[in-house]
Amino acid sequence: MVRKQFAGIVLLALMSGACHGGHEGHGHESEETGARHIHDAGAIVMEPTKARAAGVETDVVVPQPFRDVIQTSGKVTAASCDESTIASTVTGLVVHAHDVGEGMPVRAGATLFYVSSSKLQEGDVTDKAYIELDAARSEYERMKPLAEERLVTEREFYAAKAAYEKALLAYKALGEAVAGKGVPVKSPVTGYVKECYVKDGDYVEVGTPLMEVTRNQHLYLRAEVPVRYYPMLGHVRSARFRTQYSDETLDLADMNGQLLSLGKTAVSSSSYIPVTFQFDNNDRIVPGAYAEVFLITGVRDSVISLPQAALTEEQGLYYVYVREGDHSYYKREVVLGATDGKRTEIVKGVRPGEHVVVKGAVSVRLAGAANAIPGHSHNH
């Protein structure tokens, strides 16, 4: 009786194995992604046409030169050589020539303000300058024939001439006043309004800043470097950076960038040394934005590195997808080294000659997740 029960159990087991195709190397195919996840072998199978449609691209791992960097933070600011301060040329009350706002374009020679002193107790500065000019001109013209007849000394004549020329320069410096408005204040450059410092009716004196105008053609990248990296600053030649509002890493070498200065002392309020670069504005960078900065120092040869897009992260661990043949992709954990903002050193996990997914790694990851079956249960 025991023998018959045992034989029945064996027969049922054999029939179950036949129905499941032996279960070894069993796979499931997704109609949506065209990908098949091989559970036992750990492979994600994607047909080449489906992989191309998903934007998956691979590249051969080849050791190559790698730029060492100092990774730190910084800020993008407007270049001082691109900014102009518009100041009042007279004392008086300010009136805007028209409405202005930050970012508004202005052209060279455009009138931005009028400054009037007609309501001040001291009187209108333009009228006063004209009166002084007229008096100096009359005295100079009176002295001229007297000097020719030697009825006045040369010192007296040249003093009258100097007073006249001085009054003339002062009057010209005021510019041509506009009746009922005052002395116009014009923009010396073409650019954009960075900041306006005054309101209608504000009292200003000669030299008071009224507005800041920027040409917005050049920018500064100011990196704040921890003091511990000071011995390495002499090797800094260029930089890459990534702003807080974009994932794109920009290279100063592509933007006519140049190193302006290396700080020799730490900023008094912190333990950081400033390193400043100047570069051309590509109209995609906002002055004032904070940035992650990669200061490029030395170069190491024969380093295995991969583009940032090749890496995926899960719970603090990093993975890449290695292709074998035309269809199979394998997820592999890697150990990271330094990064230059565009490529990351791979210390462990891939070997030269392997084909690694460098674009579309997320698509391969999703394809594998879509085909994973919880608990590996089957309905046949």
C-alpha positions in Angstrom: 0.0 0.0 0.0 2.9 2.4 0.8 4.6 1.6 -2.5 1.4 2.5 -4.4 1.1 5.9 -2.6 4.8 6.7 -3.3 4.4 5.8 -7.0 1.4 8.1 -7.2 3.3 11.0 -5.7 6.2 10.5 -8.2 3.8 10.4 -11.1 2.1 13.6 -10.1 5.5 15.4 -9.7 6.6 14.3 -13.1 3.4 15.5 -14.7 3.7 18.9 -12.9 7.3 19.3 -14.2 6.1 18.5 -17.7 3.3 21.1 -17.5 5.8 23.8 -16.4 8.4 23.0 -19.0 10.8 22.0 -16.4 10.7 25.6 -14.9 14.5 26.1 -15.7 15.2 29.3 -17.5 11.5 30.2 -17.5 10.7 33.7 -18.8 7.8 36.1 -19.3 7.4 38.5 -22.2 5.8 42.0 -21.9 3.6 42.9 -24.9 3.9 46.6 -24.0 7.7 46.9 -23.7 8.8 43.9 -25.9 11.1 43.0 -23.0 11.4 39.6 -21.3 12.8 39.2 -17.8 14.7 35.9 -17.3 14.3 35.3 -13.6 16.7 32.5 -13.0 19.5 33.9 -15.3 18.8 37.5 -14.1 18.6 38.8 -17.7 16.3 41.4 -19.2 15.7 40.5 -22.9 14.8 43.4 -25.2 14.6 43.0 -29.0 17.0 45.4 -30.7 14.1 47.3 -32.4 12.3 47.7 -29.1 15.5 48.9 -27.4 16.1 51.5 -30.1 12.5 52.7 -29.8 13.1 53.1 -26.1 16.2 55.2 -26.7 18.6 52.6 -25.4 22.2 53.0 -26.5 25.3 51.2 -25.4 29.0 51.9 -25.5 32.1 49.8 -25.1 34.0 50.3 -21.9 37.4 51.7 -22.7 39.9 53.1 -20.1 40.7 56.7 -21.0 42.1 59.9 -19.5 40.0 61.2 -16.6 40.1 64.7 -15.1 40.3 64.9 -11.4 38.1 67.6 -9.8 37.4 69.5 -6.7 33.7 69.3 -6.1 32.2 72.3 -4.3 29.5 74.9 -4.5 29.4 78.4 -6.0 27.3 81.1 -7.5 26.8 82.7 -10.9 26.9 86.5 -10.9 26.9 89.3 -13.4 30.4 90.3 -14.6 31.4 93.7 -13.2 32.8 94.7 -16.5 29.3 94.3 -18.0 27.6 96.6 -15.5 27.2 100.4 -15.6 25.9 102.7 -12.8 23.9 105.6 -14.0 24.3 108.5 -11.6 22.7 111.9 -11.3 24.6 114.8 -12.9 22.8 117.5 -10.9 21.1 118.0 -7.6 17.4 118.0 -7.6 14.2 115.9 -7.6 13.9 112.7 -9.7 11.2 112.0 -12.3 11.2 108.8 -14.3 11.1 109.5 -18.1 8.9 106.3 -18.4 8.0 103.2 -16.5 11.0 100.9 -15.9 11.3 97.4 -14.4 14.1 95.0 -13.8 15.1 93.1 -17.0 13.7 95.9 -19.2 15.9 96.6 -22.3 17.5 100.0 -22.6 19.5 101.5 -25.5 22.5 103.8 -25.3 21.5 107.5 -25.3 17.9 106.8 -24.1 16.6 109.2 -21.5 15.8 107.4 -18.3 15.3 110.2 -15.8 14.8 113.9 -15.4 16.3 115.7 -12.5 14.7 119.1 -11.7 15.9 121.7 -9.1 13.3 124.4 -10.1 11.4 123.8 -6.8 14.4 123.8 -4.6 15.3 126.8 -2.4 18.7 127.1 -4.0 17.0 127.6 -7.4 17.3 125.8 -10.7 20.9 124.6 -11.2 20.6 125.0 -15.0 19.6 128.6 -14.6 22.3 129.2 -12.1 24.9 127.7 -14.4 23.8 129.8 -17.3 23.9 133.0 -15.2 27.5 132.1 -14.1 28.5 131.3 -17.7 27.0 134.6 -19.0 28.8 136.6 -16.3 32.1 134.8 -16.9 31.8 135.3 -20.7 31.1 139.0 -20.2 34.2 139.4 -18.0 36.4 137.5 -20.4 35.2 139.6 -23.4 35.8 142.8 -21.4 39.3 141.8 -20.4 40.4 140.7 -23.9 40.8 144.1 -25.5 42.3 145.5 -22.3 44.9 142.8 -22.4 45.8 143.7 -26.0 46.4 147.3 -24.9 48.3 146.1 -21.9 45.9 147.8 -19.5 45.5 144.6 -17.4 48.1 142.1 -16.5 48.4 138.7 -18.1 47.5 137.1 -14.8 44.2 139.0 -14.6 43.4 138.1 -18.3 44.2 134.4 -18.0 42.2 134.3 -14.7 39.2 135.7 -16.5 39.7 133.3 -19.4 39.9 130.3 -17.0 36.8 131.3 -15.2 34.9 131.5 -18.5 36.1 128.1 -19.7 35.3 126.5 -16.3 31.7 128.0 -16.4 31.3 126.7 -19.9 32.3 123.2 -19.0 30.0 123.2 -16.0 27.0 124.4 -18.1 27.7 121.7 -20.8 28.0 119.0 -18.2 24.4 119.6 -17.2 23.2 118.9 -20.7 20.3 120.5 -22.4 17.5 121.0 -19.9 14.0 120.2 -21.0 11.5 122.9 -20.2 9.2 121.9 -17.4 11.0 118.6 -16.7 14.7 119.3 -15.8 18.0 117.9 -16.8 17.8 114.5 -18.7 19.9 111.6 -17.4 20.7 109.1 -20.2 21.9 105.5 -20.4 25.6 105.3 -21.5 25.2 101.7 -22.7 22.8 99.4 -24.4 21.7 96.6 -22.0 19.1 95.6 -19.5 17.9 97.2 -16.2 19.4 95.3 -13.3 18.1 97.5 -10.5 16.5 100.9 -10.1 17.4 102.8 -6.9 15.1 105.8 -6.9 11.4 106.7 -7.0 9.7 109.7 -8.5 10.2 112.7 -6.1 13.4 111.4 -4.5 16.0 114.0 -3.7 19.4 113.3 -5.2 22.7 115.0 -5.3 25.5 115.0 -7.9 26.8 111.4 -8.2 23.9 109.7 -6.5 23.3 106.3 -8.2 20.0 106.1 -10.0 20.0 102.8 -11.8 22.2 99.8 -12.6 22.3 98.6 -16.2 23.9 95.4 -17.4 24.9 94.2 -20.9 24.5 90.6 -19.7 27.2 89.4 -22.1 29.5 88.0 -19.6 29.1 86.2 -16.3 31.2 85.2 -13.3 31.3 81.8 -11.7 32.6 82.2 -8.1 33.4 78.9 -6.4 33.8 78.6 -2.7 36.6 76.1 -2.0 37.2 74.5 1.4 40.6 75.5 2.8 41.8 71.9 2.9 42.0 72.0 -0.9 44.3 75.0 -1.0 47.5 73.0 -2.0 45.5 71.9 -5.1 44.3 75.3 -6.3 47.5 76.0 -8.2 46.5 73.1 -10.6 43.0 74.5 -11.3 42.6 75.4 -15.0 38.9 75.3 -15.8 35.6 74.2 -14.3 32.2 72.6 -15.0 29.0 73.5 -13.2 25.4 72.6 -12.8 22.8 75.2 -11.7 20.1 74.5 -9.1 17.4 74.7 -11.8 18.9 72.4 -14.4 20.4 68.9 -14.6 22.7 69.9 -17.5 26.4 70.1 -16.7 28.0 73.0 -18.5 31.7 73.2 -19.4 33.4 76.6 -19.2 35.7 75.4 -22.0 32.7 75.5 -24.3 31.7 79.0 -23.2 35.0 80.9 -23.7 35.7 80.6 -20.0 38.8 81.7 -18.3 40.2 81.7 -14.8 40.2 85.2 -13.4 41.5 84.8 -9.9 42.5 82.3 -7.2 42.0 83.5 -3.6 45.1 83.6 -1.4 43.2 83.8 1.9 40.0 82.5 3.2 37.0 84.7 3.4 36.8 86.3 6.9 33.3 85.0 7.6 34.0 81.4 6.5 36.8 78.9 5.9 36.4 79.0 2.1 38.7 80.3 -0.6 37.1 82.1 -3.6 38.0 81.0 -7.1 36.5 83.1 -9.9 36.0 82.4 -13.6 34.6 84.6 -16.4 32.6 83.1 -19.3 30.2 84.1 -22.1 26.5 84.2 -21.3 24.6 81.7 -23.5 21.2 83.3 -22.4 20.3 80.1 -20.5 22.0 81.0 -17.3 20.3 83.2 -14.6 22.7 85.6 -12.8 22.4 85.0 -9.0 21.8 81.2 -9.4 23.6 78.9 -7.0 25.6 76.0 -8.7 27.3 72.8 -8.0 30.9 73.3 -9.2 33.5 70.9 -10.5 37.0 72.5 -10.5 39.2 70.6 -13.0 42.7 70.0 -11.8 45.0 67.1 -13.0 44.4 64.3 -15.5 44.8 60.5 -14.8 45.3 58.0 -17.6 43.6 54.6 -18.1 40.6 55.3 -15.9 37.3 53.4 -16.4 34.5 56.0 -16.4 30.9 56.2 -17.6 28.5 59.0 -18.4 26.1 60.1 -15.6 23.2 58.8 -17.6 24.6 55.2 -17.4 24.0 55.1 -13.6 20.9 54.2 -11.8 20.5 54.5 -8.0 18.4 52.3 -5.6 18.5 52.8 -1.9 22.0 54.3 -1.9 23.5 51.7 -4.2 24.4 52.4 -7.9 23.9 50.0 -10.8 24.6 49.9 -14.5 23.1 47.6 -17.2 25.6 45.5 -19.2 24.5 44.1 -22.6 25.5 40.6 -23.6 24.7 39.6 -27.2 22.0 41.5 -29.0 19.1 40.9 -26.6 20.2 40.4 -23.0 20.9 43.1 -20.4 22.2 42.4 -16.9 21.9 44.7 -13.9 25.2 45.0 -12.1 26.2 46.9 -9.0 29.1 49.3 -9.3 31.4 51.2 -6.9 31.8 54.8 -7.8 34.9 57.0 -7.6 35.4 60.7 -8.5 33.1 62.6 -10.9 33.9 65.5 -13.2 30.2 66.5 -13.6 29.8 64.6 -16.9 31.5 61.3 -16.3 32.0 59.2 -13.1 34.9 57.0 -12.3 33.9 53.3 -11.9 36.2 51.7 -9.2 34.6 48.3 -9.4 31.8 46.5 -11.3 32.6 46.7 -15.1 35.6 45.6 -17.2 37.1 47.0 -20.4 35.4 45.7 -23.5 32.0 45.2 -22.0 29.0 46.9 -23.6 27.2 49.2 -21.0 24.0 51.1 -21.5 24.9 54.8 -21.6 21.5 56.1 -22.7 18.1 54.8 -21.7 19.2 53.0 -18.6 15.9 53.9 -16.9 14.0 52.3 -19.8 15.9 49.0 -19.2 15.2 49.3 -15.5 11.5 49.8 -16.0 11.4 46.9 -18.5 12.9 44.6 -15.9 10.5 45.9 -13.2 7.5 45.5 -15.5 8.3 41.8 -16.1 9.2 40.8 -12.5 6.5 38.6 -11.0 6.0 38.9 -7.3 6.4 35.5 -5.6 7.1 33.9 -9.0 3.5 32.4 -9.2 2.1 31.1 -12.4 -1.3 30.4 -13.8 -1.4 27.9 -16.6 
